[in-house]
Amino acid sequence: MGTVELTLAEEEKRRTRTAIEVGPSRIDPHSGAAQNPKGEQRLRRKELELLMFLHENAGAIFSRDELLRRVWNYQGGVLTRTVDQTVATLRRKLNDDSARPKRLITVYGIGYRLQPG
């Protein structure tokens, strides 16, 4: 039941948030729509949840394992490329150059962070 309550609490937080800006993209947390110079991109639920989590903790570095626990609710020891794949998709949708990302940063050997601003 705790997981359901957390999910409902997270959903309520998402409903009350206003649009956020990540570089040239403006994201509506209600619809999952990201507007940027390339047009509108629709974010999937976990893409949006990951982005919102990183936005709420902008500048902080999170390991893959920590992101899997806090965003996906996975319990330790899971070997997966889910975080990497989701980050790559977000970069593409947010128009953040994957070769030289400016917003969704890989901190090699540690994890990921969202660059504030």
Residue pairs with C-beta under 8 A, 6 or more apart in sequence:
3 73
6 73
10 49
14 29
14 30
14 48
14 52
15 29
15 30
17 29
17 30
17 52
18 29
19 26
19 27
19 28
19 29
20 26
20 27
20 29
20 52
20 55
21 27
22 51
22 55
22 94
22 96
22 103
22 104
22 114
23 36
23 94
23 95
23 96
23 102
23 103
24 36
24 37
24 95
25 34
25 35
25 36
25 41
25 93
25 94
25 95
26 34
26 35
26 36
27 33
27 34
27 35
27 43
27 48
27 51
27 94
28 34
28 35
29 48
29 52
32 42
32 43
32 44
32 45
32 47
32 48
33 40
33 41
33 42
33 43
34 40
34 41
34 42
34 43
34 93
34 94
36 94
36 95
37 95
38 95
41 93
41 94
43 51
43 90
43 93
44 89
46 71
46 72
46 86
47 86
47 89
47 90
47 93
49 71
50 67
50 71
50 83
50 86
50 87
50 90
51 90
51 94
51 114
53 67
53 70
53 71
54 62
54 104
54 112
54 113
54 114
55 114
57 114
58 113
58 114
58 115
58 116
59 113
59 114
59 115
59 116
60 113
61 107
61 110
61 111
61 112
61 113
62 70
62 111
62 112
62 113
63 110
63 111
64 83
64 84
64 111
64 112
65 76
65 78
66 111
67 83
67 111
67 112
68 74
68 78
68 80
68 82
68 83
69 75
69 76
72 82
74 80
83 112
87 104
87 106
87 112
88 98
90 96
90 104
91 97
91 98
91 101
91 104
92 98
94 103
94 104
96 102
96 103
96 104
102 115
103 114
103 115
104 112
104 114
104 115
105 112
105 113
105 114
105 115
106 112
107 113
